[in-house]
Amino acid sequence: MEARERYLQWMRARLPDLGGLAVGIDCSNGMAGLLVPSLFPAAHVLNDVPDGHFPCHSPNPLKAEAREQIAALVRDRGLDCGVIFDGDADRAMFVDETGAFVQPDYLIPVVAQATRAFVRPTAARPIVLHDVRTSRGAIETLREQGFEPVMVPVGHAFAKPKMRALGALCGGELAGHYYFGEFFGCDSGILAAMRILGAVAAAKARGETFSALMRPIVSRYANSGELNFRVADKDAAIARVLAAARAFGDETGRSEIDGVRLEFADGWVNVRKSNTEPYLRLLVERRTAEGLADWVAALEGAIRDA
């Protein structure tokens, strides 16, 4: 049997019931176009012809302009949600029924719940990986759902071997990678999309929208998203960030597996050097939007105070 068909059969065996779900899918002129029409025949599909020139938009869904088409499709047609894949389809990202972007780390508990229901692991508290940028709201939710969250550095080069070493059920990242133990510990945008769409379809059957499904996770903290800075001396800038953060109160935890993540009673800060781009990256989370703005202003000032 041809390899593509064997792959599709494996995926079809994991397809949840999506009956009644109205979904848009943007393949970004990438590899998802080879699979999406076969797996999601009822979906409203955009840009499904692979073209390495990416004529419609950037193949990186983290860029807001790349999501404009799928967001407009969802709003114009009154769909329940939209999915957008990156160029090689190892990442999947979502917009809700209003076209608003759903930050990928918030979806880790949704993926974990759906994966546990399908795989039925024997561990009392299955391990779920998350990267150092993951929202505390997602981490708290995982614990409440009966999972054991384990933090790892950013990037598939770190996540995949850790998935295998720990026998993790699944995992996820802010960048939209989701990893699955049943998929050899690797990331799959297609499998992630199936799991998340299944959860959205089940929510709709209960009379609940995608945004309502996400609200208990998203509403716990205000989140800055990842902020990028070009600085000549990244080490000196990190030192200034850590010095400025001392004014935020006593640390309740610290991780140095990828940059530095500082935990405080009502929020946290992560500052790290990009592994792939010439940036210093900062992510901040706090219980209130007003408090978050204060912390971000202080840390941005520290970074730029060269």
Disulfide bonds with the S-S distance in Angstrom:
none
